[in-house]
Amino acid sequence: MRHILKYIRPLWGCVALTLFIKFVASLMELLIPSILAKMIDDVVPLGDRRLIVLWGGAMVLCAAVALVGNIVANRMAAKSSGKITGRIRHDLFSRITHLSARQLDGFTVPSAVSRLTTDTYNLNQLFARMQRIGVRGPILLVGGIFITLLMDPWLTLVLVATLPAIAVLVYAVTKKSVPMYTRQQGILDGMVRVVQENITGVRVIKALSKTDYERRRFDRVNNELADKEQQVGGVMALTNPGSTLILNLGLTAVVAVGALLMDNGMTSPGVIIAFLNYFTIILNAMLGITRIFVLCSKGQASAKRVAEVLNAPEDLQVLPSGEKTGGAHIAFEKVSFSYEGVKNNLENISFSLAHGQTLGILGATGSGKSTLVNLLMRFYDADSGRILLDGEDIRTIPAGKLREKFGVVFQNDFLFADTIRENIRYFRELTDGQLEAAVRDAQAEEFIRAVGGMDYAVSVRGNNLSGGQKQRLLIARALAAGPEILILDDSSSALDYRTDAALRGALHERFSHTTCVIIAQRISSIRGADLILVLDNGREIGCGTHEQLMASCPVYREIAESQMGTGGEADGNA
């Protein structure tokens, strides 16, 4: 929780005022039973209506001040807790966006989503209730005991005797519930993951008739979460009934002892009635405090999960600049990398590209093609070896400066719900002329004109566009800012051969000074590349031009012949 306290400090004045108002309102509530006892024992026997109205008016005034004070304080508590939670959520979202890919893999996306939603909601409830009940409950409890002690010490001892039993109960329940809430949030992460996968892959699920299977998969994690919630609820359910039972036993004892004292003339009816009122106040205060302990249990678990992200160290730190070696625009020097630290996903990869050259990467699924791009853009750091840009180690280049050099289309890229214009611009300072040029180069001009122009509204994830249309918009987005390095990760798989050829022609003509890295499944997409890298299980099994690989790499030659005919020339001349 100490990591969360820094978010409370800027609003400490508002919180302090809320607590002061709650303090005053609670004191007013405590005065009402005392005034009632005074009226019953001293004022009513006198038969003076003026005094009765006066003391009755004092009770009404205390009740009104308590009511208004509680309403105002509750509204202030809601406002301040909302601001505190908003700042936590803002910083948490910002930190998640700046996590390295390896760190995000560790937390997982579903866990990040639940931390950003459910955990921050639990903290909001804790902040609000602590201001509403966290002060009022203890004041009513301590104040009630103090006033009753002044009124009748013997009856107060009966009441106080019940409190240690309640304290033991609350401590035991809280100690057991905190780990259970942490486990519950972990299961919730799993359910978010299942829901996310189902929403994202709904078309594939329906196409493969796996709706019933996915429903059963969801039922399993949902039932697991429900069982854990039931276990936690069963533990927490002991608090209120247990506290109520103990306090009601104490109330019975107070009535019995009070009756004996009245028989002996040691107390008065007004005191007994006041005691019953104070006992009710103390009972409600104790129940409120137990609810606070419940919220603290959930809040502590959520605060720990939020703090884990907020305090995550900077993973990809910028190293001190070294001496530039000059030479190639992009160079990999014996680069190896593993996601899990068990088996290398890339091993001993070396190549270099001059400015304006094109690298084609070919390989089976899982061969390390996208991993190579992730390393080049420094989403991950290589385990060994170096990656250089213009002779400078990319680990010495700040992330913002490094990534502004790139235009990239990832294998699983996204479009958002906005116009075609804004999807291509993507909140960058680009002119309409740059956007239109990018649309032409990406071969998207014809279909954009057909759907109504650049102001056509794209639905979420581009669901109202075909696969080829989405790929052309994504390519236009990558080209729009005139990147120094262009990365196309299997970005033409949905394009027909004619459009793919036109795209390659536009890139060759208008982006001749741009260094390109093209990951493709079709030989025709990379046949004209200056350098082609063939990967298999993370290892380089071929590197050279198309003609060199046809002569020296059996795997490449087999793929080329299967796609383009004997000799690999049929499609290449198309």
C-alpha positions, 0 to 999 in steps of 0.5 A, a space after each residue: 500500500 505504501 506505493 499507492 500513498 503517493 497518489 493520496 498526497 496531492 489530495 490530502 487537503 480534500 481528504 483531511 476536510 472530508 475526515 473533519 466533516 465526518 468527525 463533526 457529524 459523528 460527534 453529533 450522532 453521539 450526542 443524540 442518545 445523551 440528550 435523550 437520556 437527559 430528557 427522560 431522566 431530568 426534563 420530562 419529570 419536570 413537565 416543562 414544555 419549553 424545556 422539552 421543546 428546547 432539548 427536543 430541538 437540540 436533538 433535531 439540530 444534532 440529527 440535521 447536522 449529522 445528516 448534512 455532514 454525512 451527505 457532504 462528506 460522502 460526496 467529497 469522498 466519492 470525488 477525491 477517491 475518483 481523482 485518486 483512482 483516475 491518476 493511478 489508472 492513468 499511470 498504470 496504463 502509461 506504465 503498461 504501454 512502456 513495458 518491454 515486450 518481455 515484461 508484458 509477456 511476463 504479466 500477460 495482456 489479460 492480467 494487464 487488463 484486469 489490473 487496469 479495471 478490476 484492481 483499480 475498481 477495488 482501490 476506488 472502493 477502498 479509498 471511498 469507504 475508508 473516508 466514509 466509514 474508516 473515520 466514522 466507525 472508529 469515532 462512533 466506537 471509541 466515542 460511544 464507549 467513552 460516553 457510556 463509561 461516563 454514564 455507567 462504568 459497570 454496563 460499559 464493562 459488559 459492552 467492552 468485554 465483547 470487543 476482544 472476541 470481535 477483534 480476534 474474529 476480524 484478524 483471523 478472517 482478514 489473514 486468511 482472505 488476503 491470499 485468497 483474493 490474490 488467487 481470485 484475481 489470478 483466476 480472473 486474469 485467466 477468464 479475461 484471457 479466454 473472453 479476449 481470445 473468443 472475441 478476437 477469434 470469433 470468426 475462426 471459432 464459428 468457421 470451425 464449429 467450435 462454439 460449443 468447445 469454447 463455451 465449455 472452456 469458458 464454463 471451466 474458468 468461469 466455474 473455477 472463478 465462481 468456486 474461488 469467489 464462493 470460498 472467499 465469500 464463505 470466509 468473509 461471511 463469518 465476519 458480519 454474523 459472528 460480530 452481530 452474534 457477539 454484540 447481541 449477546 453483549 446487548 442481552 447482557 447489558 439489558 440483564 445487568 441494567 435490570 439488576 442495577 435498576 432494581 437496586 437503584 443504581 441506574 435510571 431508565 434514561 441511562 438504560 435507554 441511552 445504553 441501548 441506543 449507544 449499543 446499537 451505534 457501537 454495533 453498527 460501527 463495528 459492522 462498518 469496521 469489519 466491512 472496512 477490513 473486507 475492503 482492505 483485504 481486497 484492496 491490499 491484494 489489488 494494490 500489490 498487483 498494481 504496484 507490481 506493474 508500476 514498480 516494474 524496472 526499465 527493461 530496455 535501458 539506453 546504454 552509453 553511446 559508443 564509437 560508431 563503426 560506420 559501414 552498413 545501414 543495418 547489420 546483425 552480428 552473430 545475434 542469438 535470442 530466446 523468448 523463454 531462455 531454454 531454446 534459441 528462437 534465433 541463433 548466430 544470425 549475421 547479415 548487413 544491408 546498405 542504404 536503400 537495399 532490400 532484405 527478404 526473409 523466408 521461412 516456415 512458421 516459427 522459424 524466427 522471421 518476426 522475431 528478427 524484426 522484433 529485435 531490429 526494432 528493439 522490442 526485445 534485446 538480443 541475448 548475444 551479438 549486436 544489432 547496428 544502425 549506421 554503425 551504432 548499437 541500437 541499445 545506445 539509441 533512445 526508443 523514440 528516436 530509434 522507432 521514428 526511423 521505421 515504417 512497419 506493417 506487422 503480421 497481426 496489425 490493427 485498424 481502429 474505428 475511425 475514418 480511413 484518413 485517420 487510420 492512415 495518419 494515426 495522430 501524426 503531423 502529416 499533410 493530406 498530400 502525404 496521405 494521398 501519396 501513401 494511398 497511391 503507393 500502397 495501391 489503395 486509391 481505387 478501392 478508397 474511391 469506390 467506398 466513398 473516399 478518405 472519410 469512409 468510416 472503418 469499423 472496429 478492427 476493420 471488419 467492414 473491409 476485406 483482407 486485401 483492403 486492410 493490408 493496403 491501408 496498413 501499408 499506406 500508414 507505414 509509407 505515409 511518413 517517408 520512413 528510413 526503414 520499411 518493414 513489411 511482415 507478411 503484409 501482402 499475403 492477402 494481395 493478388 499477384 498483380 497488386 503485389 507486383 504493382 506495390 513492389 514497383 511503387 516501392 522500387 520507384 518511389 522509395 529507392 533510398 528506403 531500406 526495406 525488410 520484407 517477410 513473405 511466404 511468396 518467392 515473387 514478393 522477395 525475388 528481386 531483393 538485394 539479399 534473401 535470408 532463409 531461416 529454419 528453426 531460428 538458424 540461417 540455412 541460406 543467404 544471398 540473392 535469388 540466383 545464388 540461393 537457387 544454386 546453393 540452398 535446396 530448401 529455397 529452390 524447392 519452395 521456388 519450384 513449387 510456387 513458380 515452376 521449374 527453374 523458378 522463372 514462371 511467376 518471376 516473369 509474370 
